[in-house]
């Protein structure tokens, strides 16, 4: 039985030259990292002491300890600060560092040490960032790296992950790294990932992980929002029927004025009117029809309500449906359709789903 690529061990990695420049640190989150961990608080007094600490014979022992739950006890008992431990670990070979990053316990050790030597670590790991992102344990390290990354570190991450965002989104581990990018990067730094979401718009929107990340991309998209909007108009009929993509459509519908592009929301709605009766009685699409009743205006709203209520036989079906009745309730809340619904009142009496509709037309 073969291992999946996301769980396979890293083998045959060649050591990577470390470009150090006086132990560059790329993060400004040292204080918040210290505050987040009681164990780190116990070590913070050591940070200003003996910063020229030489690893010597401690390297191999510290490497072994980094793979155990005793790591912090070990460095405390041996008078080694977290900064000193970080210096030692960042001087290991790339192969050893990858062993730590992909280890069930070691990855947590590395997450603790990353803030103290971020730039040094990212230079060691740079060509393996994608592989780590899709690894079951390595992904946690990359997520932490994304979270604390400064300007220079972000450049490394972007360079290594650009062109691979769609694959990451479809990965059960990699999708979390894309989510971190959207959560932690500025809009301009996340632009590469947003652009790749646009390029794979429909397939990503219809994916169980992708639909959530697509919504994050949309809310961060700024000037690129217009492209998402246009794609939603083109693919509206497919999207609203899909169990995942319907949420992306709703996100665009509800945020169409978020960046002040003066877009006409009715353009999103017009393609759905001719299908709205059928959509009312399906789980995913019924939620969308409720939303478009709320957001539609003017002639578009009038056409929608007219189509939903004009055919009495279909109107009875919609009112009596476990999903459709909610759509008609939204129509009534808009102050529309009451007279036509009253015409089918007798056919709705006794139906468990239509009782709230009957209450509103009394």
N, C-alpha and C positions, 0 to 999 in steps of 0.2 A: 504493500500500500504506500503510495507516494504522498508526501506532505504537500499542502497547498502552498503557493508562492507567499502567502501572507503569514505563514507559520514556519517556513523553512529556515534553518539556521544559516547565518552568514559564514561563508567559508572562503578561504584563499584570498582574503583581502590583502592588498599590498600596503605597507606603511605609507602614510602621506606626510610630506614635509610640513613642518609647522613654521609658519611665518609669524614670529612672535613680536616684535617691537615693544620691548619693555613691558611685557605681560599686559597687553591691551585688554581693557574691560569695556564691553559694549552696552552695559545695562545701567539704568538709573533706578532699578527696583531693589537694590540691595537692602535698604531699610525696611521695605514692605515684606521682603522675603524673611528677614530676621524676625519681624513682628508676627509673621504667620506661624512660626514653629517654636514651641517652648524649648525644644532641643537646640535650635539655632540660637535662641536667646542665651542659653548656658554657654555657648561658644563665642558669643560676640566680644567678650572681653579679651579673647586671645587674638582677635583680628589685627590689633595694633602692635602685637608683640612678635618679634622674630620673623618679620616678613621675608627675610632672606633665607628662611629655612631650607636646607638642602635635603632632597629625598634620600640619597644614598641607598642604604639597604632596605628602606621602608617601602619601596615601590612595589615589589612583588607581594609583600605581606598585605599592603593596603589594597592592592588589586584583588587578592583573595577575599579579604574582609568585605570589599564592596559588593560581593555576591551573597552576603549573609545579612541576617537581621541584626548582627552585632556591630555593624559598622560604626555607628555613632558612639556606642560604648567604648569601642576600641580606640577611636581617636581621642575621646575624653580621657581615658586611662593613660594614654601615651602623650598627653599634652600637645596634641596636634589640633590646630584650629581648622575650621571649615575652609578658610582661604588656603591654608597650607595643604590640606588634603586635596583641594581643587587643583593646586599647582602640580602636585604629584600625579594625579590622575590624568591631567591634561598633557603630561609628558610621556604617557604610555603610547604604545603603537596604536595605529588605527584599528588593527585587528583586535587588540585587547579592549579598546574602547567600545567597539561594536559588540563584543561579548557582554560587556556590562549593559549596554543599551538594550540588548535583546533578551536579557535575563529576567525572569519573573520578579526577582528581588532587586537585582542590580539596577534596573531602570529607575526605581525609586531613589536609589542612592545618587544616580546621575542627575536626577531632577533637582535634588537638594544642592548639588555642587555647581550646576549650570550657571546660576546668577553671578558666581564669583569669577568666572573666566569665560564668559559667553562667547566672545569672539575667537578665543583660542580653540574652544570645543567645536565651534561651527566650521572652522577651517579644517579640522581633523575629519569631520563627518560630512563635509559638503557634498562629495560625489555619491554619498549613500543616503541622502535625505529622503529621496523618493522611496527607496526600499525600506527604510526605517518607518516611513509614514504608513505603509501598508502591513507592517509587521504587528502582531498582536501585542507585543510589549514595547517595541521601538516607537510605535505611534505616540505613546505617552511622553516620550522624550522630545519628539518633534513638536507636540502640542505645547509643551513647556517652553521650548525654544521660541516658538512663534509668540507665545504670551509675553515673554520678557525681551524680545528682540528690539534692539535699537536700529538706527538707520542703516549702518553698515551690515549688520547681521541680516536684516530684511533683504538686502540686495542679494546675498548668497541664497537665501531661501527662495526668493522669486526666480532667480536664475535656474535653480535646480528643479523647480516644480512647474514652471511655465511649459505649456504644451501637454501637461499630464493631469490637468485638473479634472477632466471628465472621468478618467480612470480612477482617480482618487475618490471622486464622489460615489462611484459605483462599488468601491471597496468598503467592506464592513469596518475596517480600521481606518483607512485613509480618509473617509468622509469627515471624520472628526477633526482632522488637520485643516481641511477646507473651512469647516465651521469656525475654527479658531482664527483663521485668516480674516474671515468676515467680522468676527467679534473684536479682534485686537488691532488690525491694521487700519490705517486711514484709507479713505476712499481711493486716493491716488495710488497707494501701495497695493491695494486689493484689485486694482483695475485689470490686471492680467487675468485674474480668476473670474471677474465679472464678465470680461470679454469672452472667455471660453464657455461661460454659461449661456451667453447669447448665441454662440456658434452651435451649441448642442441643445438649444432651448427645449424642443418638444420631447426628445428622449430623456433628458434630465428631469424635466417637469413630471414625466410619467413614471419616474423611479421612486421607490419608497424612501430612499435617502435624499435623492435629488430634489424632491418637491420642497423639502424643508430648507435646503441650502439655496434653492432658487429664490425663495422668498427673502432670505437674508441678502442675497445679491441684489435683488430688486430694490430693497429698502436702502441699500448703500450706493446705488448706481448713479445718482446725480444726473449728469448730462446723458448718460447711456440709457436712462429710463425710457426715452422715446423709442428706442429699438425694442425693448421688452414690450412696450405698448403695441407697437406695430405687429410684432409676432403674435401677440395675444389676439389681435383682431383677425389675423390670417388663420389662426388655428382654434378659434373660439369653440366651434361645434365639437371638435375632437376633445378639447381640454375639459369642457364642462361635464362630459360623460365619463371621464377617467377618474378612478378612485383617488389618485394622487394629484393629477394635473389640475383638477377643479379648484384645489386650494391655491394654486399659483394664479389661476385666472381671478379668483376672488381677491387675492392680494393686490393685483394690478388694478382691479376695479375700485378697491377701497383706497388705494394710494395714488390715484391718477392725477391728483393735484399736489402731491407731496413736494415736488421740486419746481412748482409754479411754471409748468410748461404750457399752460392754457390748452390742455387737450380736451376734446369733446368726448365725454364718457359715453354718449349715445352711440358713437362709432363702435364701441365694444359690444353694445347690446343689440344693435340692429341684426347682426347675423344669426342671433338666437331666437328671434321672435317667431319665425316660421316653425320652429321645433319645440316651442315652449310648452305646448300641451303634453307632449310625450315626456319632456324633461321633468315636468311637475311630478310625475309618478315614478321617478327613479331616485334612489337614495342620494347618490352623489350630486346629480344635476338639479334635484329639487332645492337643495341649499343655495345653488347658484341663482335659480329663478327667484327665490326669495330676495336675494341681494339685489338683483337687477330691478325688481319692483321698487325697492327702496331708493336706488340710485338713479333710475331713469327719470327723465323729465320731458315736458312738452309733448311734441308729436310722437316721440318714441314711446313714452309711457302710455299715451292714448292708444297707439297701435297694439302695444303689448296687452293691455287690459281688454281691448276689443277682441283680440285673437283668443284670449283665454276664456272669455265669457259668451262669445257669439253663438257657439254651437251648444244647444241645451243638453244633448246626449253626452257630449264630452265634458261639459261643465259638471254634470251630475257625477261622472266618473272621477273627476279631479277632486270635487268636494268630499267624496266618499272614500278617497284614497288616504292611506296612513301618512303619505308624504305630501300629496297634493293639497290636502286641507290647509296646511300651513301657508302655502302660497296664496290661497284665496283669502285667508285671514289677513295677510299683508296687503292685499288689494283693498280689502274693506277698511283697513287702517289708514289707507291713503284717501279714503272718502270716495271710492270709485266702485262701480260694478254692483251696487246694492240692488238696484231695480231688476237687473237680469237674474241675479241669484234668487230673488224673491219669486220669480216665475217658476223655479224648480224646487221651491221650498217643500212641497208635499212629498216629493221623491226622496228628500233627505231626512225626513222624520224617522227616527229610530236608528239611524246610522251612528255608530259610536264615534266615528271620526268627524262627522259633520256637526256635532252638537254645539261646538263653539262658534261655528259659522252661523247657525240658527240663532244663537244668542245675540250675535252682532247685527242681525237684520231685523230684529223685532222692533 
